Amino acid sequence: VKKYGLEPIPLAYIIVGEGGTASIVGKAVPIPYNKPELAVAHALAGQYLGMRFIYLEAGSGAKNPIPPEIIRAVKSYVDVPLIVGGGIKTKKQALAAASAGADIIVTGNIIETGCAKDKVAEIVEGIKSGR
């Protein structure tokens, strides 16, 4: 980072739900889907510690995306951009996340599929329809 003069951007990385590989590698205990108040507390702690983004992560290739209730709860408390990722594979799921308050949506695994271009276009359409 220093060698290339890149700006480090502080980000609070909060693993929710299944957690996937991220929780295993990081030895993290994911926040359960039915505990939005814990996600809010962690997000606020991140913001108060100077994080410029909050990232709610369900885990790479998660079976289910983060529920809109958690996204909505966190968004109602934080003043920094909210990133949501993990398990978002469809236009409907992207729309739900965007409508609940996600400022940025991460859809990493769909890029690995053979029809990535069409799938990305579908998800972007879902996000735009939620704005």
C-alpha positions as CSV (number, residue, x, y, z in Angstrom):
1,V,0.0,0.0,0.0
2,K,2.7,2.4,1.0
3,K,5.0,1.5,-2.0
4,Y,2.2,2.3,-4.5
5,G,0.9,5.3,-2.6
6,L,-2.5,3.8,-2.2
7,E,-4.9,5.3,0.3
8,P,-5.9,2.8,3.0
9,I,-9.7,3.0,3.5
10,P,-10.8,1.9,7.0
11,L,-13.7,-0.6,6.7
12,A,-15.7,-2.4,9.4
13,Y,-16.1,-6.0,8.1
14,I,-19.0,-7.6,9.9
15,I,-19.7,-11.3,9.2
16,V,-23.4,-12.2,9.4
17,G,-25.4,-15.4,9.1
18,E,-23.5,-18.4,7.7
19,G,-20.2,-16.5,7.3
20,G,-18.8,-19.1,4.9
21,T,-15.1,-19.2,4.4
22,A,-14.5,-15.7,5.7
23,S,-15.6,-16.8,9.2
24,I,-13.6,-20.0,9.1
25,V,-10.4,-18.3,7.9
26,G,-10.8,-15.4,10.3
27,K,-12.0,-17.6,13.2
28,A,-14.9,-15.2,13.5
29,V,-18.3,-15.9,15.1
30,P,-20.9,-14.6,12.7
31,I,-23.8,-12.5,13.9
32,P,-27.0,-14.6,13.7
33,Y,-29.6,-13.4,11.2
34,N,-32.1,-13.1,14.1
35,K,-29.9,-10.6,16.0
36,P,-30.1,-7.3,14.1
37,E,-29.3,-5.4,17.3
38,L,-25.8,-7.1,17.4
39,A,-25.2,-6.0,13.8
40,V,-26.2,-2.5,14.8
41,A,-23.9,-2.5,17.8
42,H,-20.9,-3.7,15.8
43,A,-21.6,-1.3,13.0
44,L,-21.7,1.7,15.4
45,A,-18.5,0.5,17.1
46,G,-16.9,0.5,13.6
47,Q,-18.1,3.9,12.8
48,Y,-17.1,5.3,16.2
49,L,-13.6,3.8,15.7
50,G,-13.2,5.8,12.5
51,M,-14.2,3.2,9.9
52,R,-15.4,5.0,6.7
53,F,-17.5,2.1,5.5
54,I,-19.5,-0.7,7.1
55,Y,-19.5,-4.0,5.2
56,L,-22.2,-6.6,6.2
57,E,-20.9,-9.9,4.7
58,A,-23.0,-13.1,4.6
59,G,-19.9,-15.0,3.3
60,S,-18.7,-15.9,-0.2
61,G,-21.3,-18.0,-1.9
62,A,-23.7,-17.9,1.0
63,K,-27.0,-19.8,0.5
64,N,-29.0,-16.8,1.7
65,P,-28.4,-13.1,1.5
66,I,-28.5,-10.8,4.6
67,P,-32.1,-10.2,5.5
68,P,-33.5,-6.7,4.7
69,E,-34.4,-6.3,8.4
70,I,-30.7,-6.3,9.4
71,I,-29.7,-4.0,6.5
72,R,-32.5,-1.6,7.4
73,A,-31.6,-1.7,11.1
74,V,-27.9,-1.0,10.5
75,K,-28.6,1.7,7.9
76,S,-30.9,3.5,10.4
77,Y,-28.1,4.0,12.8
78,V,-24.9,4.5,10.8
79,D,-23.8,7.7,9.0
80,V,-21.2,6.0,6.7
81,P,-21.8,4.1,3.5
82,L,-23.2,0.6,4.0
83,I,-21.8,-2.3,1.8
84,V,-23.8,-5.6,1.7
85,G,-22.5,-8.8,0.2
86,G,-22.8,-12.6,0.2
87,G,-25.7,-14.6,-1.2
88,I,-26.9,-12.0,-3.6
89,K,-27.5,-13.9,-6.8
90,T,-30.7,-12.4,-8.3
91,K,-32.4,-9.2,-9.3
92,K,-34.9,-9.6,-6.5
93,Q,-32.3,-10.1,-3.9
94,A,-30.3,-7.1,-5.1
95,L,-33.5,-5.0,-5.1
96,A,-34.3,-6.1,-1.5
97,A,-30.8,-5.1,-0.3
98,A,-30.9,-1.8,-2.1
99,S,-34.4,-1.0,-0.9
100,A,-33.4,-1.8,2.7
101,G,-30.5,0.7,2.5
102,A,-27.4,-0.9,1.0
103,D,-25.3,1.8,-0.6
104,I,-23.0,-0.7,-2.3
105,I,-23.8,-4.3,-3.2
106,V,-21.1,-7.0,-3.6
107,T,-21.9,-9.9,-6.0
108,G,-18.5,-11.7,-6.2
109,N,-19.6,-15.2,-7.0
110,I,-21.8,-14.5,-10.0
111,I,-18.7,-13.3,-11.9
112,E,-17.4,-16.9,-11.7
113,T,-20.4,-18.3,-13.6
114,G,-20.5,-18.7,-17.4
115,C,-23.2,-16.1,-17.9
116,A,-21.7,-13.4,-15.8
117,K,-22.5,-10.5,-18.1
118,D,-26.2,-11.2,-18.2
119,K,-26.4,-11.9,-14.5
120,V,-24.6,-8.7,-13.6
121,A,-26.9,-6.7,-15.9
122,E,-29.9,-8.3,-14.2
123,I,-28.6,-7.4,-10.7
124,V,-27.7,-3.8,-11.7
125,E,-31.2,-3.5,-13.1
126,G,-32.6,-4.7,-9.7
127,I,-30.4,-2.2,-7.8
128,K,-31.4,0.7,-10.1
129,S,-35.1,-0.1,-9.7
130,G,-34.7,0.2,-5.9
131,R,-33.4,3.7,-6.1
